[in-house]
Amino acid sequence: MRNPKVALVAGANGVIGGRLIEELVSQGWRVIGLSRRGGAPRPGVDYLAVDLLDADATRAALRPLTDITHIFYAAYQDAPDWAGLVAPNLAMLQNVVQGAEAVAARLEHISLMQGYKVYGAHLGPFKTPARESDAGHMPPEFNVDQQQYLERRQKDKTWSWSAIRPSVVGGFSLGNPMNLALSIAIYASVSQALGLPLRFPGKPGAYQALLEMTDAGLLARATLWAATEPRAANQAFNINNGDLFRWNEMWPKIADYFGLAVAPPLPMALADIMGDKTELWRSLTQRHGLAAGGAMAATGWRFADFVFSWDYDMFADGGKARRCGFHEFIDTEKMFFSLFDQFRRRKIIP
Ligand SMILES: NC(=O)c1ccc[n+]([C@@H]2O[C@H](COP(=O)([O-])OP(=O)(O)OC[C@H]3O[C@@H](n4cnc5c(N)ncnc54)[C@H](OP(=O)(O)O)[C@@H]3O)[C@@H](O)[C@H]2O)c1
């Protein structure tokens, strides 16, 4: 039976939003996916192409969507620095909420996708494990501003909100600034093509530090859980796979997956070092019949470099969501291999 709930997913082409749409459809929701690029409609999903920075265009695009019951906000506009993220990302959320509220009388819930920037992850080593109840830090930071906006806006409304805080997300997407698994897969494929062992490219201390990740599928299910579980209303939740790892143990396993030897780490900025590999990738694309569209060019090396610079522990306590009823666990090693399998199946890597 069709689920009577109707979801507006902002950020429909994102690492997070794309997987969330798959999950919603599999659970029988009707979905409207919104982003600048839009998309081809398919059973259960229609797409809207709109620039959320344009308040008038957003209002006009949302006007017919009177039956939305849930907003899942996972749009993200990148910027060259942390302060520059605040204005566009806050405005985009405000435009969606105001546009939807004006027409959607049945609106029940607004889900906000956040991250560990709430704990200061963008600034440097923060207290671990980070907890939802931890003290705030000095602005500017867009996740905090977005949550405060929702908290203020929700007063006297019938809808509730939830805020979801994943670690580094493992998922499938192309052309997005933050996709660690894809960056690793391309880096490994280039190492393989050059007959090189797989070297960890981060800081030496980052090889030893404790880290965790969040599988995009688990994240999608947790997001749906928080959006529909009354006990989760008006709260924030850390969502992670449930295990911790160190690259010094994970990296050799990744090398093994790609049939590569491991050599000692050597710090190098992938954003610089991968710049001249475009021609090599073009020849791999031809030789292996890879999907055109340039996975290499679309990869966010800057984000991978950032993750590999963390020479300190980086994790949060996922206990609150589990205590409130979300119990799913994913083995991060299996998550990597299943994503790499998927990249191969989709001909993104050789
Ligand atoms: N990826 C991670 O590892 C990770 C980890 C923790 C937290 N997060 C947080 O999760 C949120 C989503 O991240 P993500 O990695 O899924 O982002 P993403 O892959 O870059 O996706 C962003 C989405 O927003 C859309 N978008 C960007 N600018 C837009 C605009 N002006 N108007 C309409 N749509 C716009 C993009 O599609 P178009 O290009 O088609 O517009 C895309 O669908 C962010 O707040 C991020 O900080 C991400």
The ligand as a Tripos MOL2 file, in Angstrom:
@<TRIPOS>MOLECULE
LIG
   48    52     1     0     0
SMALL
NO_CHARGES

@<TRIPOS>ATOM
      1 N1         29.3010   14.2000    2.5030 N.am      1 LIG1
      2 C1         29.7270   14.0610    3.7580 C.2       1 LIG1
      3 O1         30.6940   13.3010    4.0400 O.2       1 LIG1
      4 C2         29.0500   14.8060    4.8820 C.ar      1 LIG1
      5 C3         29.4010   14.4680    6.2070 C.ar      1 LIG1
      6 C4         28.7750   15.1080    7.2640 C.ar      1 LIG1
      7 C5         27.8270   16.0910    7.0400 C.ar      1 LIG1
      8 N2         27.5210   16.4210    5.7460 N.ar      1 LIG1
      9 C6         26.5240   17.5050    5.5760 C.3       1 LIG1
     10 O2         25.3650   17.0290    4.9150 O.3       1 LIG1
     11 C7         24.8030   18.0590    4.0890 C.3       1 LIG1
     12 C8         24.6740   17.5250    2.6640 C.3       1 LIG1
     13 O3         25.9820   17.1420    2.2300 O.3       1 LIG1
     14 P1         26.2730   16.2920    0.9170 P.3       1 LIG1
     15 O4         27.6760   15.8170    1.0090 O.co2     1 LIG1
     16 O5         25.1640   15.3140    0.6590 O.co2     1 LIG1
     17 O6         26.2200   17.4720   -0.1470 O.3       1 LIG1
     18 P2         26.3640   17.3380   -1.7430 P.3       1 LIG1
     19 O7         26.6510   15.9380   -2.1210 O.co2     1 LIG1
     20 O8         27.2700   18.4260   -2.1680 O.co2     1 LIG1
     21 O9         24.8750   17.6660   -2.1980 O.3       1 LIG1
     22 C9         24.3700   18.9770   -2.1300 C.3       1 LIG1
     23 C10        23.0250   19.0160   -2.8230 C.3       1 LIG1
     24 O10        22.5430   20.3550   -2.7570 O.3       1 LIG1
     25 C11        22.1730   20.7670   -4.0680 C.3       1 LIG1
     26 N3         22.4070   22.2030   -4.1540 N.ar      1 LIG1
     27 C12        23.5720   22.8700   -3.9840 C.ar      1 LIG1
     28 N4         23.3830   24.1860   -4.1410 N.ar      1 LIG1
     29 C13        22.0700   24.3420   -4.4090 C.ar      1 LIG1
     30 C14        21.2470   25.4670   -4.6990 C.ar      1 LIG1
     31 N5         21.7460   26.7100   -4.7300 N.pl3     1 LIG1
     32 N6         19.9330   25.2630   -4.9450 N.ar      1 LIG1
     33 C15        19.4080   24.0170   -4.9420 C.ar      1 LIG1
     34 N7         20.1260   22.9180   -4.6640 N.ar      1 LIG1
     35 C16        21.4380   23.0820   -4.4060 C.ar      1 LIG1
     36 C17        23.0620   19.9520   -5.0060 C.3       1 LIG1
     37 O11        22.4940   19.6830   -6.2640 O.3       1 LIG1
     38 P3         22.6560   20.6310   -7.5500 P.3       1 LIG1
     39 O12        24.1190   20.7610   -7.7950 O.co2     1 LIG1
     40 O13        21.8930   19.8920   -8.6010 O.co2     1 LIG1
     41 O14        22.0170   21.9080   -7.1610 O.co2     1 LIG1
     42 C18        23.0900   18.6150   -4.2820 C.3       1 LIG1
     43 O15        21.9230   17.8960   -4.5930 O.3       1 LIG1
     44 C19        25.7680   19.2620    4.2220 C.3       1 LIG1
     45 O16        25.2780   20.1490    5.1690 O.3       1 LIG1
     46 C20        27.0560   18.6370    4.6990 C.3       1 LIG1
     47 O17        27.8550   19.5450    5.4570 O.3       1 LIG1
     48 C21        28.0960   15.8000    4.6690 C.ar      1 LIG1
@<TRIPOS>BOND
     1     1     2 1
     2     2     3 2
     3     2     4 1
     4     4     5 ar
     5     4    48 ar
     6     5     6 ar
     7     6     7 ar
     8     7     8 ar
     9     8     9 1
    10     8    48 ar
    11     9    10 1
    12     9    46 1
    13    10    11 1
    14    11    12 1
    15    11    44 1
    16    12    13 1
    17    13    14 1
    18    14    15 2
    19    14    16 1
    20    14    17 1
    21    17    18 1
    22    18    19 2
    23    18    20 1
    24    18    21 1
    25    21    22 1
    26    22    23 1
    27    23    24 1
    28    23    42 1
    29    24    25 1
    30    25    26 1
    31    25    36 1
    32    26    27 ar
    33    26    35 ar
    34    27    28 ar
    35    28    29 ar
    36    29    30 ar
    37    29    35 ar
    38    30    31 1
    39    30    32 ar
    40    32    33 ar
    41    33    34 ar
    42    34    35 ar
    43    36    37 1
    44    36    42 1
    45    37    38 1
    46    38    39 2
    47    38    40 1
    48    38    41 1
    49    42    43 1
    50    44    45 1
    51    44    46 1
    52    46    47 1
@<TRIPOS>SUBSTRUCTURE
     1 LIG1         1 GROUP 0 **** ****
